[in-house]
Amino acid sequence: MSKSARMVLIAVGAVVALLLLVAVAVPLFLNTDSFKAKIEKTLTQSLGRNVAIGKLSLSVLSGGLVAENTTVADDPAFSTQPFIQADSIKINVALLPLIFSKQLEIHGFSMEAPKIQLLRAGDGTWNYSKIGSTNQAASQSAETKSAFPNLTVGEVNIENGRISVGNGPGVATTVSHVYEDVDLKVKDFAFTKSFPFTASAKLPAGGTVIANGTAGPLNQQDASATPFAGHLDVKHLDPLAMGLMDKSDGISGTVDSVILDASWNGTQLHVSKLLVDGPKLTLVNSNVPKAPKPANASAEWTTMLENLSVDDAEIKNGTVTLMTAGQSGPGSVYQQVNAKVSNVTPKSFSPFSASAVLPNGGSLSATGTAGPFNQTNNAGTPLNANVTLKHFELGTAGVLPPDAGISGMTDLQAKITSNGQTLNAAGTATVAGIKLAKDGVPSAKPVQLQFTVAQNEQAMSGEVQQAVITIGSAVINVTGTYQGSGASTAINMKVVGNALSINELEAFLPAVGVHLPQGSRLQGGTVTTSLAVTGTTANPVISGPVKVNNTQLAGFDLGSKLQALSSFTGGRIGSATGPGTNIRSLSMNIREEGGGIRTDNIALDVAGVGTATGAGAVSSGGGLNYNMVLKLTGLTSGGGGSAPAANAGGKAAIAGALAGFIPGGSSGGAIGGIAGSALKNGIPVAIGGTTSNPTFTPNVASLATSVGASAAQGYLNGKTGQKSGKNPTDLGNALGGLLGKH
């Protein structure tokens, strides 16, 4: 090795040794405690929060101070816990001024794994809002300037941080949302000018966010009003887990990605681009009116939204599932949900468009304008829209309670307008295969609908001002009110139809749960009704009068059901009814509730048979339970003779028939009494079986009791006074024979 080379190595070694000596010796002679107090005082004055450093040491090799166990106090109005706490903070300083002049010039900070607590009060303010605002003059003092030349810090780095976001005073719940692996890099940080930044973090529920842009100057009166501009890219956003929505909103799910380009000047928020891609959300409708938010809630957000402007916003490839509170099952899924809105400002109407694929494969499209946006109540945003639905299945769309039993394929066009308080909807619809009862079957005839509805958006109540249902030539009018009330909707409706053609309605009757005897159908005539529909959409109660005139129950031979009686009228019943039953008139009061039907004050007049009065019920399964009184035409008219003679003939016919059925009955005086009662008051009949296969049975006890004869009671008990050894036949079997039922 040459002499010159050895000299270079010796020189380098000497410099290294000197640097090592300085690195070891300077910390021994430099009183870092004085700088610790100075840093604490300076930061406390600048931030307006007490700053405490557990230990401060100098590292010459790394070119800075290391502060251990550092805390920044929270606003005492929010919490006594630290706002920021860090086990270790590296403070980059200018070494020469520090060593030779004992002047502290801070060029940067670097924090590893700090913990930051953000709290939001009930009035909407945050615990960081007043940072730097309590002693602005002190922050500009000569002492502060010596520590922060021109109040500038060359670089601020935060790595592997943890931010918890929770509720402060005035909020009942204390739920916190935690953001992990928070990284922040700031260049040329200053209180008085803007500075670039980049940031990233892991969101609650596994999402991520990356942001970059510029921020500043710092608003020392309200840090939340500090201007910024930047680009935000979020992946796998969970709005509920992040606290962006409350559980009471009934919205849950995730968003694949959100891209946002925005700027905030302290008073105005301008969004140049917002893209929400792949939202997969579930909306649960509780039908409970929501209380308005306090006027002073979300102060910062209120200021932003009141001055919000959006150039373009878009939702792409969304999936929305509609459910009702308490509902089990998959819900109603709307796919390919897309929406666009542009030129959003605080005081203007903004054009929008929306489309979706319906749960059954149909389509939805809407265009119109919306705004100004109501930030305290989304439903209160004014709206003017045209909506078109094609192949909209009522039963699977999720807009009606799943247990209402309503279904049908609908094509609808509607005009919807709202002033933010009252929503008005008017339109037309065609419904094919409609079903309006749980035990109903789809109608073979389509239904046309014209409607006008007004709804109070805050109270979730509304009025059906007019709804005209047209089935062929039959026109039914519906009016009334409704009120959101929990899992269902309370209703109070009036349904009116005058002289409706039964031929038009016949195919529609099964849709409302009316089932005729098997193999029969109604032909001709009219029906008039005025029904009240109350209760809820899930469990409606339908009540009111119904009157039918001049119709035929074709395919149902009432005479065959009363074949024995027909013989006592000279065959008139059988010949008059034939293969069909002609109903001259039928009136009754009905009440349908829970799938069962109660009918009272029944008055029926059947040509060739007579009249029937009474009451009874039809169970939800179609079972019949009626008690009727029949007055037969052939007996009361006597075949055209005078009334007394006819009555006498009718009584004799019944008495003779009874005597024929009861051994030894021809000598029984009670037979005549029973026959006279049957002629005068009618024959009591119990109707059972089902709507598709009814049965007719005499009500023996009622008939005998109406006579009050001891002999009749004897017949009821099988006691005819006959000698032992004969086979008695009781009165029940006798009347059963009259009705063809033994």
Beta strands, then each sheet from edge to edge (+ up, - down):
strand 1: 51-59
strand 2: 64-73
strand 3: 82-93
strand 4: 106-112
strand 5: 115-120
strand 6: 152-167
strand 7: 177-190
strand 8: 195-202
strand 9: 208-215
strand 10: 228-237
strand 11: 251-264
strand 12: 269-285
strand 13: 308-324
strand 14: 332-344
strand 15: 350-357
strand 16: 363-370
strand 17: 383-393
strand 18: 407-418
strand 19: 422-435
strand 20: 447-456
strand 21: 461-471
strand 22: 474-485
strand 23: 488-501
strand 24: 521-523
strand 25: 526-535
strand 26: 540-554
strand 27: 580-593
strand 28: 596-606
strand 29: 610-618
strand 30: 624-632
strand 31: 683-689
strand 32: 694-698
sheet 1: 1+ 2- 3+ 4- 6- 5-
sheet 2: 1+ 2- 3+ 4- 6- 7+ 8- 9+ 10- 11+ 12- 13- 14+ 15- 16+ 17- 18+ 19- 20+ 21- 22+ 23- 25+ 26- 24+
sheet 3: 1+ 2- 3+ 4- 6- 7+ 8- 9+ 10- 11+ 12- 13- 14+ 15- 16+ 17- 18+ 19- 20+ 21- 22+ 23- 25+ 26- 27+ 28- 29+ 30- 31+ 32-
end
